[in-house]
Amino acid sequence: MIKLRRLRCSFCGRNENEVLKLVAGRRVYICDECVAIASRMMKSGSRDDSQSPKVEPTVWSKLLARIRQLLHGDDVQCVSSLSRSD
């Protein structure tokens, strides 16, 4: 038996029968109502475009930065060794 998958908006979760239009992208769908909300958000943006938004570093970028520091010998505070006493 063939099972058809119902398409739903990736943002609000409404299925294709609950919206007027559903626009498909690569593995992403957006309904007409979410497009309207996004459009209003883009138009009402009063942020000065000359200032870029502050982006917090992710855990992975912090970890990679710390690994680089350790590899280059910068700011090494404590290194534990796994040597055995015989």
C-alpha positions in Angstrom: 0.0 0.0 0.0 1.3 3.5 -0.9 1.3 5.9 1.9 1.2 9.6 0.8 2.9 12.1 3.0 1.0 15.2 4.0 2.9 18.4 3.3 3.1 20.9 6.1 4.6 24.4 6.7 8.1 24.0 8.2 7.5 27.1 10.4 3.9 26.9 11.8 3.2 23.2 11.2 -0.1 23.7 9.4 -0.8 21.0 6.7 -1.5 21.7 3.1 -5.3 21.5 3.7 -5.2 24.3 6.4 -3.5 27.0 4.2 -4.3 28.7 1.0 -0.8 28.2 -0.5 2.2 26.2 0.4 5.5 27.1 -1.3 8.1 24.3 -1.6 11.8 24.7 -1.3 14.5 22.1 -0.8 13.0 20.0 2.1 11.3 23.1 3.4 7.8 24.4 3.0 6.3 27.8 3.9 2.6 28.7 3.9 1.1 32.0 2.8 0.5 33.2 6.4 4.1 32.7 7.4 5.2 34.5 4.3 3.0 37.4 5.3 4.5 37.5 8.8 8.0 37.3 7.5 7.3 40.1 5.0 5.9 42.4 7.8 9.0 41.6 9.9 11.3 42.6 7.0 9.5 45.8 6.2 9.2 47.0 9.9 12.9 46.5 10.5 14.0 49.8 12.0 17.5 48.5 12.7 20.4 50.6 11.2 21.9 48.5 8.4 25.3 50.0 9.0 25.6 48.0 12.3 25.8 44.3 11.9 24.0 42.2 14.6 26.1 40.8 17.4 26.5 37.1 17.0 27.4 35.0 20.0 30.0 32.3 19.3 28.7 28.8 19.4 30.0 26.0 21.6 31.7 24.4 18.7 33.5 27.6 17.7 34.6 28.1 21.3 35.9 24.6 21.5 37.8 24.9 18.2 39.3 28.2 19.3 40.5 26.5 22.6 42.0 23.5 20.6 43.9 26.0 18.4 45.2 27.7 21.5 46.4 24.4 22.9 48.0 23.3 19.7 49.9 26.5 19.3 51.0 26.6 23.0 49.1 29.8 23.8 47.5 30.2 27.2 48.2 26.6 28.4 47.3 26.4 32.1 46.9 22.7 33.0 47.7 19.6 31.0 47.1 16.2 32.7 49.2 13.2 31.6 48.1 9.7 31.6 51.5 8.2 32.4 51.7 5.1 34.7 54.1 4.8 37.6 55.7 1.3 37.4 
